[in-house]
Amino acid sequence: MEFRDLKKQYQVLKSEIDANIAEVLTSARFISGSQVKELEQKLAEYVGVKHCITCGNGTDAITLAMMTWGIDEGDAVFVPDFTFFSSGECPAYEGATPIYVDVEKDSYNMDPAKLEIAIQKIIAEGKYSPKAVVAVDLFGRPADYAKIRPICHKYGLLLMEDGAQGFGGSINGKMACSFGDISTTSFFPAKPLGCYGDGGAIFTDNDEWAAVLRSLTVHGKSGDDKYNNIRIGMNSRLDTIQAAVLLPKLEAFKKYELAAVNKVAEEYTKRLNNSCLTLPIIPDGMISSWAQYTIQLPEKTDRAGLQAHLKSFGIPTMVYYVKPMHLQGAFEGMASSRADCEVTEHLCKCVLSLPIHPYIEKEDVEIVCEHLLEYIDE
Ligand SMILES: *Cc1c(COP(=O)(O)O)cnc(C)c1O
C-alpha cells in the first residue's frame, strides 16, 4: 500500500501526460512555453481570482509574496505554530520575525482568538511592527477566514493564504487560494495537485502586485524585457514540462479526484467513528482537499509502536508534524522561539496521518482501519 499512490495516478493519466511531455520535447520550448500561460489561466479560473503567477515551488511562492509586500527586518509576521517549515521560513528569510500562534485542536488551523492576543502583545511590546498574517490550510481544510480576515482588517495587516495543502478546498463555494490578499500553493508531487518535480503558484486579484510578482519571478525584469532589471528578484519559474504534466492532472482533479478523495475520507470517518480516536472534522459548507487524513491518538497510545504494527501489515503512516515551529533549531534564541502554543505541543505528540489519495481502494481503507483499531483496543 502506498501513502500517496502517484504511480497509480500516472497509469490512469499516462497517455495524456506522455503526449503532453512529448509535445514540449518536440517544441523545445522548455522555459515559458505556451502550456505555462494556458495553465495559469485555468488555475486562475478554477480558483476564481484575477491573476495566477506560476513559480518554481511553494516556498518561493511565499517568499515572492513577502518580497512583493516589502516584508523586512523589524516586521512581525504571524504564522501558525503547527505547519510545514516554509510558512515561517519565508518571512524569516526576508529578515522579518515570525511570531508563532497556536492552533485549534479540532481544525489544526490558526486559532483566531490567539492570533489577536499575539498581535496585541507585539503591539504592546513595541519592538516589531505587525505587518502580515500567514494563514495555512493545514491538511486540506481551509483556515477560519471569516474570523481571521476581520482581525487583519482591524490591525491593518496583510493576509497571505498558504494554500500548499489547501488547493481544491472551499468555504461555501469560495475556493482555497482565493482567501488571501495574496495566496500561494505548491505542486510538490504529493500535494493535492502535484506535478513531476517542484512547482508552485501565486494568486491575487491585485493588478499592481501581480505585475511586481511577474517581475520578481524573472530577475526583477521590467515588463517583458528580462535584460532590463528594475528590482532584485529571483529566477523562479514553472518549467513548461511541469505545466504540460499539470494540465491533464488539473482536469482529472476537477472531474473526479477531489470527489474521490472526499469519499475516501468519508469511509475512514465512518469506520473509525465509534472509537477513542479523534477524527478530522470538516464543518458544513466547507470542503477539504484532504492533503492528509490526520487523526489524534489517545494519550496512552504508543505512537511508534502503532506505526510499527501497521508497517508490519504493509501500511505506511506519517507524523505531520513532529515539532512545533517555535521549537525548530533555526529559531533558537530568537524572538520566534518564545511562543505559548500548548495545543500544538500536544498535537505533535499524538497526531498520525493515514494513507489517503484519490486512487486508494475501499478494501485498503478497511485494512488500515482494522489494524489500527485492533492496536488501539488492545
Ligand atoms: C509543502 C508546503 C510548502 C512548500 O511547498 P514546496 O513546493 O515544497 O516548496 C509550504 N507550506 C506548506 C503548508 C506546505 O505543506
The ligand as an SDF file (V2000), in Angstrom:
LIG
                    3D

 15 15  0  0  0  0  0  0  0  0999 V2000
    4.6580   21.8310    1.0190 C   0  0  0  0  0  0  0  0  0  0  0  0
    4.3740   23.0700    1.7390 C   0  0  0  0  0  0  0  0  0  0  0  0
    5.0320   24.2750    1.4340 C   0  0  0  0  0  0  0  0  0  0  0  0
    6.1920   24.3530    0.4940 C   0  0  0  0  0  0  0  0  0  0  0  0
    5.9870   23.8990   -0.7760 O   0  0  0  0  0  0  0  0  0  0  0  0
    7.2400   23.4400   -1.7000 P   0  0  0  0  0  0  0  0  0  0  0  0
    6.6730   23.3840   -3.0660 O   0  0  0  0  0  0  0  0  0  0  0  0
    7.6750   22.1020   -1.1830 O   0  0  0  0  0  0  0  0  0  0  0  0
    8.3050   24.4570   -1.5600 O   0  0  0  0  0  0  0  0  0  0  0  0
    4.6510   25.4080    2.1080 C   0  0  0  0  0  0  0  0  0  0  0  0
    3.6900   25.3830    3.0330 N   0  0  0  0  0  0  0  0  0  0  0  0
    3.0420   24.2580    3.3740 C   0  0  0  0  0  0  0  0  0  0  0  0
    1.9630   24.3070    4.4050 C   0  0  0  0  0  0  0  0  0  0  0  0
    3.3670   23.0540    2.7490 C   0  0  0  0  0  0  0  0  0  0  0  0
    2.7350   21.9250    3.0910 O   0  0  0  0  0  0  0  0  0  0  0  0
  1  2  1  0
  2  3  1  0
  2 14  2  0
  3  4  1  0
  3 10  2  0
  4  5  1  0
  5  6  1  0
  6  7  2  0
  6  8  1  0
  6  9  1  0
 10 11  1  0
 11 12  2  0
 12 13  1  0
 12 14  1  0
 14 15  1  0
M  END
$$$$
